[in-house]
Amino acid sequence: MPVQYNPNENAGNIMKITSMNLHVVRNWLLQGDFSSILEIAHRQKRILSLLTALTYDPDAQVSDRAIEATGLAAEHIARHDPEFVRNYILRLFWLANEESGGVCWRAPELIEKIIMACPQFNYFHPMLTSLVDSEVFPSSK
């Protein structure tokens, strides 16, 4: 029997990154069950953080589907709270920066999926291009 996510298990109905939640969402990604992820996104905006964590999964199928699901979930969340998604994009830009102390290697792909799913954030495209250009052609110091 598959493990079900119970939003009432977490204090304040806030989805936290726990091994149980990661396990449940990881299984959904393996099964290609994006509808369950979108159902959670309706109630739990922090699903985006959980999906970001799953981009580090050693299974390429899981990490690639986490990126795909991020775009879908962001589109859903942006309908009700575009400011949350905007701040999430800014956080991804920060995490892609070495100065942040934590490098999110797949941040450019996550940002791209969000921009593709949410055209209202197209104004981030020049920043994304700059980020990718700096990764491909780093300046010599």
N, C-alpha and C positions, 0 to 999 in steps of 0.2 A: 504494500500500500504506500503510495507516495506521501511524503511529508507535506503538510499544509501549513501555510503561513497564517498565523493568528495575530492580527494587529493589536489585539487587546492584551497580549503578553508583555508588551513593552510599556513602560511607564510613560504616561502622557501621550500614548498612541504615536510615539515617534519611532520610526524604524531605525534601529541601530545596526551598526556593522558588527554582527556577532557570527560565530562560526555556524550556528544553526541557520540564520538568515542567509548567509553566503551559500550554505549547502542547498537550501531550498531554491534560491534563485539560480544557482549553478545548474541544478537539475532541470529547471525550466529552460535554461539556455540550451542544454544538451538535447532536450526534447523539441526545441524550436517553439516552445510555448510562450510566444510574445504576448498573447492575450492575458495571461495571468500577471505578467509584469505590468501591462497597462492598467489592469484592474487595481494593482497596488499603487501605481503612480497616481491614480485618481485620489487616493487617500494619503499617500506617503511620498512627498516630494523628495525625501532623502533617498529614494530608490536610486537616484542618480549617483550618489556617493557609493552605494553598494555596487552598482554596475561598473563604476570606475575602478573599484578594488578588484573586480573580476577581470579587468583587462590585463592584470598581472598573472592570470592563471596560465600554467604551463601548457594546457591543452589549447591549441590555436583555435579550434572550433568554439570553445567557450569564450576566449578573449575577443575573437572577431564578432561573435554574436552579441557580446556585451556592448561592443561599440554600436552595432546596428540597433540594439534595444535602447541604447541611450538616446539616439536620435528620435526614435518613436516615442519614448517616455517624455523627452523634453518637449516635443510637439504637443503632447497631451497636457503637460503641466503649464506650458506657455499660454494656453487658451484661458487659464484661470489666474495664473500668476507669472506674467512675463518677467517681472523684476527678479523673481527667484532664479529663473533660467539665465537671465542676463548676468546675475552675480555668480552663478555656477560657471558660466563661460569665462568670466574674469578670473575665477579661482583656477580654472584649467590653464589659463595663460600664465598665472603665477607659478603653478606647479611645474610647468614646462621650463621655467627659468631656473638656472642653476643656483641663483641667489636664494631661492626659496628653501634650499636644503633638502627638498624631496622632489626628485625628478619623476614626473609622470610621462613615461616614454611614449605613450599612445595619445597624449593630450591633443596633438594636431589632428589626429583622426577623429577623436571625440568631438572636437570643435567643428570640424568639417561636417560631420553627420548632423550636428545640431543646426548649423547654418543651412544645410540642405533641407532639413525638415521644417525649419522655422525661418522663412524668408525675412521676417521682421528684424532678424539679427545679421542681415547682410553687411551692415556697416562694420562688422568685425573682420570681414574678409581681407582687407589690406593688412591688418595686424597678423592674421593667420599666414598670409603670403610672406610677410616679413619674418615670422617665426620659422617657417619652413626654409626660406632662403638662408637664414642664419645657421640652420642645422646642416644644410647641404653644402654651403660655402662659408664655413666659419672664418671670421677675420683672424689673421695672424696677429699675435700680440708680441 
